[in-house]
Structures are given as C-alpha cells and as structure tokens.
Amino acid sequence: MGLEKVVKDISDKTEAECREVSAKAAAEAAGIRQAAAADAQRTSAAELAKADQAISKMRQRELSSAKLDVKKSKLNAEKDVLGEVHAGFVRQLSALPREKKVDIIQKLIKLAKKDIPSGKIYTNAADVDLVKGSGYEPGGTIDCIGGILVTSGDGSVNLDYTFNSILEDVWSGHMKQVSDILFASR
C-alpha cells in the first residue's frame, strides 16, 4: 500500500498546487479586469472631457460668429441710414428756393473774390443766370447741385464752392456728431 499512498500524496499535492495556481490565476485575472475597468473609466472620462471642451469651444465660436454677424448687420443698417440722411441733404440743397440760392451764390462769389479777384466762374446749368454780373468770365456749366467753381485767369488756382464740395466737407467733418445724434443708443 505504500505505492498507493505515494500516488495519493502526489495526487493531493498536484490538486493543491492546481487549486493554488487556479486561485492565483483567478486573483490575477480579477486584478487585470479591475485595472482594465479603471483604465477604461479613465479613458472614457478623458474622452468625455475632451468632447465637453470641444462642444464648449464650438459654442464659443458660434456665439462669437453670431455677435460678429449682428455687429455687421447693425453697421450696415447704420451705413444705410447715413446714406439716406446724406441723400436727404442733397435733395434739400437741390430744391432750395431761388431767393435762397441767389443769396448763397452771392455770398460765395464775395468769398471767392478775396482769393481770386478775376478769372472764370462755373456753375450748373440751372444757375448760370445767377452768376452773371459777378465780375468773372463765364467758364461754362459743371455737374453739381449748386454753388460755384472759380478758376484764376491762368488756371493755376481753383476754388470749389459747389454745394457738393461744401456738403462733403461738412459731412466728413461732422460724421461723428451726426452718427452720435442718429445712433445715440449705441
């Protein structure tokens, strides 16, 4: 019976070693599963954070783009309003009553005489009769809404006192004030 006992001892020992190896393998597998689960959770959290950050950046870009579009639309609307106001001034100057035009043109001629005592005078076709007797030689007609253009005898000096020129000077010099009045709520 000694051999049976030796076989039984070997068998028991082998079974114990198998159980021990199996337990170690199960513990190692559980550790690997736990580590993999933790790693997967970290990776998932990191990817979720990246996605949240990307969404936040997209929202910020969309918001900035929308704000820029609103600003562009507002500026375009303000530009249109300023254009309408300017066109209104041009219409008003074009429709000045004759007495007012005579008075303004006489004042412009007097002002021009200070710098150019003799030379040629130009005006629009409708106002040619208003510059007769000005002391200047008639130079012809020009395309303007009113006013005069005076040139020295030798042509070296020009004084542009057309309503167009005067309006543009005033308009450019007072654009900020006009904008402030029209768009005070900015």
C-alpha positions in Angstrom: 0.0 0.0 0.0 2.9 2.3 0.1 2.6 3.0 -3.6 -1.0 4.0 -3.3 -0.2 6.3 -0.5 2.6 7.9 -2.6 0.3 8.2 -5.6 -2.4 9.7 -3.4 0.1 12.1 -1.8 1.3 13.2 -5.3 -2.3 13.5 -6.5 -3.3 15.5 -3.4 -0.2 17.7 -3.8 -0.9 18.2 -7.5 -4.5 19.1 -6.8 -3.5 21.5 -4.2 -1.0 23.1 -6.5 -3.6 23.3 -9.2 -6.1 24.9 -6.8 -3.3 27.3 -5.7 -2.4 28.1 -9.4 -6.1 28.5 -10.3 -6.7 30.8 -7.3 -3.6 32.8 -8.2 -4.8 33.0 -11.9 -8.3 34.0 -10.8 -6.9 36.7 -8.5 -4.6 37.9 -11.3 -7.5 37.9 -13.8 -9.6 39.8 -11.3 -6.8 42.3 -10.9 -6.4 42.6 -14.6 -10.2 43.1 -15.0 -10.2 45.7 -12.3 -7.2 47.6 -13.9 -8.8 47.3 -17.3 -12.1 48.7 -16.0 -10.3 51.5 -14.2 -8.3 52.3 -17.3 -11.4 52.2 -19.4 -13.2 54.5 -17.0 -10.2 57.0 -17.0 -10.1 56.8 -20.8 -13.9 57.3 -21.0 -13.7 60.3 -18.6 -10.8 61.8 -20.5 -12.7 61.4 -23.9 -15.8 62.8 -22.3 -13.9 65.9 -21.0 -12.3 66.4 -24.5 -15.8 66.2 -26.1 -17.2 68.7 -23.5 -14.3 71.0 -24.2 -14.8 70.7 -28.0 -18.5 71.4 -27.5 -17.7 74.5 -25.4 -15.2 75.8 -28.0 -17.8 75.2 -30.8 -20.4 77.1 -28.7 -18.0 80.0 -28.1 -17.1 80.1 -31.8 -20.8 80.1 -32.8 -21.6 82.8 -30.2 -18.6 85.0 -31.4 -19.7 84.5 -35.0 -23.3 85.4 -34.2 -22.2 88.5 -32.3 -20.0 89.5 -35.3 -22.9 89.0 -37.7 -25.2 91.1 -35.5 -22.5 93.8 -35.4 -22.0 93.7 -39.2 -25.8 93.9 -39.7 -26.0 96.9 -37.3 -23.2 98.7 -39.0 -24.7 98.1 -42.5 -28.0 99.4 -41.2 -26.3 102.5 -39.8 -24.5 103.0 -43.1 -27.8 102.8 -44.9 -29.3 105.3 -42.6 -26.4 107.7 -43.0 -26.6 107.3 -46.8 -30.3 108.2 -46.6 -29.6 111.3 -44.5 -26.9 112.4 -46.9 -29.2 111.9 -49.8 -31.8 113.9 -48.0 -29.3 116.8 -47.7 -28.6 116.6 -51.4 -32.3 116.7 -52.2 -32.8 119.7 -49.9 -29.9 121.6 -51.4 -31.1 120.8 -54.9 -34.6 122.1 -54.0 -33.5 125.4 -52.4 -35.8 128.3 -53.2 -34.4 130.7 -55.9 -34.1 133.6 -53.4 -32.1 131.4 -51.0 -29.8 130.2 -53.9 -29.3 133.8 -55.1 -28.3 134.8 -51.5 -25.9 131.9 -51.1 -24.3 132.2 -54.5 -23.7 136.0 -54.0 -22.0 135.2 -50.7 -19.9 132.5 -52.3 -18.9 135.0 -55.1 -17.9 137.6 -52.5 -15.8 135.0 -50.6 -14.1 133.9 -53.9 -13.2 137.5 -54.8 -11.0 137.6 -51.7 -8.7 134.9 -53.2 -9.3 135.2 -56.9 -10.3 138.7 -58.0 -10.6 137.8 -61.7 -10.9 134.6 -63.6 -13.6 132.2 -64.8 -16.7 131.1 -63.0 -18.6 127.8 -63.4 -21.9 126.7 -62.1 -24.7 124.2 -63.0 -26.9 124.9 -66.0 -29.9 126.0 -63.8 -27.9 128.7 -62.0 -26.0 130.3 -65.0 -28.1 133.4 -64.8 -27.3 133.7 -61.0 -23.6 134.3 -61.7 -24.0 136.9 -64.5 -22.6 140.2 -63.4 -20.3 138.5 -60.9 -17.2 140.2 -62.4 -15.9 136.7 -63.5 -15.8 135.5 -67.1 -18.4 132.7 -67.7 -16.5 129.4 -67.9 -19.4 127.2 -68.6 -21.5 124.7 -66.8 -20.5 121.9 -64.5 -22.3 118.9 -63.0 -23.1 120.0 -59.5 -26.2 120.5 -57.3 -25.5 124.2 -56.9 -22.8 126.7 -56.0 -19.8 127.9 -58.0 -16.3 126.9 -59.1 -13.9 129.8 -59.7 -10.6 129.4 -61.6 -7.9 132.1 -61.7 -7.1 133.6 -65.1 -4.0 131.4 -65.6 -5.9 128.3 -64.3 -3.4 127.7 -61.5 -5.9 128.2 -58.7 -9.3 126.7 -58.3 -11.9 127.4 -55.6 -14.5 124.8 -55.4 -17.5 126.3 -53.7 -20.0 123.9 -55.1 -22.7 122.7 -52.8 -21.4 119.2 -53.4 -18.0 120.1 -52.2 -19.2 122.1 -49.2 -21.6 119.3 -48.2 -18.8 116.7 -48.4 -16.5 118.9 -46.2 -19.2 119.4 -43.6 -20.3 115.8 -43.8 -16.8 114.5 -43.3 -16.0 116.9 -40.6 -19.2 116.2 -38.6 -19.7 112.5 -39.3 -19.2 111.5 -35.7 -21.7 114.1 -34.4 -24.3 113.0 -37.0 -23.7 109.4 -36.0 -24.0 110.2 -32.3 -27.3 112.0 -32.8 -28.7 109.3 -35.0 -27.5 106.3 -33.1 -27.3 107.7 -29.5 -28.3 104.3 -28.1 -25.0 102.6 -29.2 
